[in-house]
Amino acid sequence: MKIEERMTKLSNELMLKLIDTAWKELETTELQVVERAEVMMGTFIGAAGRIIGAYVAAFEKADEVKEKVLDICIDLLRKETDTAMRVFTEKKGEHGEKE
């Protein structure tokens, strides 16, 4: 699978995870949940894209190394996403959680 295809697949998976979590954690409209998830996703994917782009550019001539670097970056992105989702859930009370 090409790098672009893998990143698109990961992006789609993460967006669905963010929407699902936001929907469960917030009592709000569907549009607000999607908008919030899009903002979060943009932050994660933007940072990940820059990181991956830098590493891939550095190893442009070594396909095997690129794949290994991409795997490492994807693992890091997943870990960061899990951390961000935990923080998002913990901070939901700051945005009007009902008691």
C-alpha positions as semicolon CSV with decimal commas, in nm:
position;residue;x (nm);y (nm);z (nm)
1;M;0,000;0,000;0,000
2;K;0,135;0,343;-0,091
3;I;0,220;0,594;0,178
4;E;-0,059;0,828;0,065
5;E;-0,315;0,545;0,085
6;R;-0,199;0,448;0,433
7;M;-0,222;0,806;0,556
8;T;-0,571;0,847;0,408
9;K;-0,686;0,525;0,574
10;L;-0,537;0,633;0,908
11;S;-0,693;0,978;0,874
12;N;-1,036;0,826;0,813
13;E;-1,001;0,587;1,108
14;L;-0,897;0,867;1,341
15;M;-1,178;1,097;1,228
16;L;-1,437;0,828;1,299
17;K;-1,282;0,765;1,642
18;L;-1,288;1,137;1,724
19;I;-1,648;1,180;1,611
20;D;-1,758;0,874;1,807
21;T;-1,586;0,993;2,125
22;A;-1,715;1,349;2,093
23;W;-2,068;1,223;2,032
24;K;-2,060;1,005;2,343
25;E;-1,902;1,269;2,565
26;L;-2,092;1,583;2,467
27;E;-2,461;1,657;2,476
28;T;-2,477;1,870;2,167
29;T;-2,592;1,869;1,808
30;E;-2,444;1,636;1,551
31;L;-2,302;1,929;1,354
32;Q;-2,120;2,067;1,660
33;V;-1,970;1,723;1,727
34;V;-1,847;1,691;1,370
35;E;-1,704;2,043;1,373
36;R;-1,520;1,976;1,702
37;A;-1,383;1,647;1,573
38;E;-1,267;1,815;1,251
39;V;-1,072;2,076;1,450
40;M;-0,909;1,807;1,662
41;M;-0,836;1,593;1,357
42;G;-0,679;1,884;1,174
43;T;-0,445;1,945;1,465
44;F;-0,336;1,582;1,487
45;I;-0,304;1,515;1,116
46;G;-0,133;1,847;1,046
47;A;0,138;1,774;1,301
48;A;0,169;1,413;1,191
49;G;0,190;1,513;0,826
50;R;0,477;1,749;0,895
51;I;0,661;1,486;1,097
52;I;0,611;1,212;0,842
53;G;0,694;1,443;0,552
54;A;1,024;1,538;0,712
55;Y;1,123;1,178;0,779
56;V;1,016;1,050;0,439
57;A;1,200;1,332;0,264
58;A;1,514;1,245;0,460
59;F;1,496;0,884;0,344
60;E;1,361;0,946;-0,005
61;K;1,586;0,692;-0,179
62;A;1,541;0,403;0,061
63;D;1,189;0,257;0,028
64;E;1,238;-0,003;0,297
65;V;1,352;0,261;0,544
66;K;1,061;0,486;0,446
67;E;0,815;0,210;0,529
68;K;0,976;0,148;0,869
69;V;0,980;0,521;0,946
70;L;0,617;0,552;0,839
71;D;0,519;0,263;1,066
72;I;0,693;0,432;1,360
73;C;0,525;0,766;1,284
74;I;0,182;0,603;1,257
75;D;0,234;0,429;1,591
76;L;0,335;0,761;1,749
77;L;0,034;0,934;1,598
78;R;-0,200;0,670;1,737
79;K;-0,047;0,708;2,084
80;E;-0,077;1,087;2,066
81;T;-0,438;1,056;1,951
82;D;-0,522;0,833;2,247
83;T;-0,360;1,085;2,482
84;A;-0,544;1,375;2,320
85;M;-0,876;1,191;2,343
86;R;-0,818;1,127;2,715
87;V;-0,744;1,496;2,772
88;F;-1,046;1,596;2,562
89;T;-1,269;1,370;2,772
90;E;-1,124;1,501;3,100
91;K;-1,173;1,863;2,995
92;K;-1,529;1,822;2,871
93;G;-1,650;1,955;3,206
94;E;-1,491;2,290;3,130
95;H;-1,737;2,331;2,844
96;G;-2,060;2,297;3,037
97;E;-2,090;1,938;3,153
98;K;-2,419;1,876;3,334
99;E;-2,391;1,756;3,693
